Amino acid sequence: MANSTDHDLDCLTIDELEKIAAERMDKQTRDYYNEGADSGSTLKENMSAYQKYRIRPRVLRDISAIDTSVNIFGYNNSVPLGVAPTAMQCLAHDDGEAATARACKKMGVVMGLSSFSTTSLEDVQSALGGHPGVLQLYLFEEREKSRKLIQRAKKAGYKAVFLTVDTPVLGRRNLEIRNQFKLPKHLKAANFNRDEDDDEEDSTKANAAEADQAGKTDGPKRTPPKGPITFHTHAPNPTLCWERDIAWLKEQCYPEMQVWVKGIATSEDALLACHHGVDGIVVSNHGGRQLNGALATIDALPEVAEAVRSQSKKIPVHVDGGIRHGTDVFKALALGADFVWVGRPVLWGLAYKGQEGVELCLKLLSDEIRLCMGLSGVTKVEDIGKEYLVKIDRSGFVARL
Ligand SMILES: Cc1cc2nc3c(=O)[nH]c(=O)nc-3n(C[C@H](O)[C@H](O)[C@H](O)COP(=O)(O)O)c2cc1C
């Protein structure tokens, strides 16, 4: 029997973590973290699409030694999973991104930091203490502001930038609009509007601007954002394009940092990403927060993985969205992902118990990955392939992949 001291008996699954966390967050934070765009159907399908697959377990294979680790950025990550970049973590817990960073280090898991973090990228890097981190980037129309951020990330020691490419405009999030979402006064977008960046900007103005802009959509005649950098004004950039922006970004980041694109959903764009020489792809729909009606990421993954496999230079393919159990991770890997990223469950862990809660979240998922591998007869991550899955259709018919 499992030793109960190894467990938090109040929280044995990510589903339970979601419920506990919901009780601990105020309404504005809960809605902001948990909602998807429009009706939320893509958010839901990101999760439910995993149910189309079942595992074909193999037996009598001596699984007494299971290695769940994988190499990422030259580092031995304890499981094929990282913490996805999610904005404004101090809403969940006072220790915010620093707590997430310490938990990642302790659990041996790479951390993605949002540009719109409520802790500066330098402070997060000190909390990581040499442990690998990547910086998610929104490329601003005001290039100089992005250039400064990239230089700071390089100096701090981030391994890569993940350029978010699914936000040419912001998705419509109705709860955010109804709640008139704004950062509480004591919090700020910590990477921007510092005195050393720009004398005329200060964080007070930034907070005020965030409040003014929250939930508003641009009219038909869009003007480029000016003034203090806020999520609602600066994260969306409708001018982004393959030809100009990837080359610019590589110039800025190389050789110290890799350049990845986050938010690919089709084989066509995967091929373009390869063509433009990015270092990796994250199949993502922003956790269902952007284009509602877009396909679930696990449904987009096979065509992306196949397109990348067809290239002479193979780059890593990662996926995020809707991963709530170790078996989801196993299925994603079997469908061609090299690695997965997890967003909301980490925020729930943070809301539950700060650093300890994030560790709990990562432990639950790590234990489930190990268990799933063992019960499926796999001892190494690289051996997880499509022969371990079947697809089940609406009428219950099962087909090998
Ligand atoms: C509250 C919240 C904030 C997010 N902020 C960012 C962000 O700043 N930049 C970004 O590229 N993605 C952001 N994401 C998307 C995540 O990186 C990731 O794609 C998504 O959360 C994965 O889905 P999951 O939450 O179902 O695991 C955010 C997601 C959530 C839930």
PDBQT file of the ligand as one rigid body, heavy atoms in Angstrom, charges set to zero:
ROOT
HETATM    1  C1  LIG A 501      -3.199  32.835 -17.074  1.00  0.00    +0.000 C 
HETATM    2  C2  LIG A 501      -2.401  32.509 -18.292  1.00  0.00    +0.000 A 
HETATM    3  C3  LIG A 501      -1.461  33.413 -18.738  1.00  0.00    +0.000 A 
HETATM    4  C4  LIG A 501      -0.694  33.124 -19.865  1.00  0.00    +0.000 A 
HETATM    5  N1  LIG A 501       0.255  34.010 -20.264  1.00  0.00    +0.000 NA
HETATM    6  C5  LIG A 501       0.998  33.733 -21.355  1.00  0.00    +0.000 A 
HETATM    7  C6  LIG A 501       1.991  34.636 -21.786  1.00  0.00    +0.000 A 
HETATM    8  O1  LIG A 501       2.238  35.663 -21.162  1.00  0.00    +0.000 OA
HETATM    9  N2  LIG A 501       2.667  34.320 -22.914  1.00  0.00    +0.000 N 
HETATM   10  C7  LIG A 501       2.436  33.172 -23.619  1.00  0.00    +0.000 A 
HETATM   11  O2  LIG A 501       3.063  32.937 -24.656  1.00  0.00    +0.000 OA
HETATM   12  N3  LIG A 501       1.511  32.285 -23.212  1.00  0.00    +0.000 NA
HETATM   13  C8  LIG A 501       0.796  32.539 -22.107  1.00  0.00    +0.000 A 
HETATM   14  N4  LIG A 501      -0.131  31.628 -21.700  1.00  0.00    +0.000 N 
HETATM   15  C9  LIG A 501      -0.283  30.351 -22.422  1.00  0.00    +0.000 C 
HETATM   16  C10 LIG A 501       0.630  29.271 -21.827  1.00  0.00    +0.000 C 
HETATM   17  O3  LIG A 501       1.987  29.536 -22.097  1.00  0.00    +0.000 OA
HETATM   18  C11 LIG A 501       0.312  27.895 -22.410  1.00  0.00    +0.000 C 
HETATM   19  O4  LIG A 501       0.338  27.962 -23.812  1.00  0.00    +0.000 OA
HETATM   20  C12 LIG A 501      -1.048  27.364 -21.954  1.00  0.00    +0.000 C 
HETATM   21  O5  LIG A 501      -1.321  27.754 -20.636  1.00  0.00    +0.000 OA
HETATM   22  C13 LIG A 501      -1.074  25.847 -22.056  1.00  0.00    +0.000 C 
HETATM   23  O6  LIG A 501      -2.335  25.362 -21.745  1.00  0.00    +0.000 OA
HETATM   24  P1  LIG A 501      -2.758  24.774 -20.297  1.00  0.00    +0.000 P 
HETATM   25  O7  LIG A 501      -2.957  25.954 -19.407  1.00  0.00    +0.000 OA
HETATM   26  O8  LIG A 501      -4.009  24.039 -20.606  1.00  0.00    +0.000 OA
HETATM   27  O9  LIG A 501      -1.630  23.871 -19.831  1.00  0.00    +0.000 OA
HETATM   28  C14 LIG A 501      -0.897  31.904 -20.569  1.00  0.00    +0.000 A 
HETATM   29  C15 LIG A 501      -1.844  30.992 -20.102  1.00  0.00    +0.000 A 
HETATM   30  C16 LIG A 501      -2.588  31.273 -18.966  1.00  0.00    +0.000 A 
HETATM   31  C17 LIG A 501      -3.574  30.257 -18.485  1.00  0.00    +0.000 C 
ENDROOT
TORSDOF 0
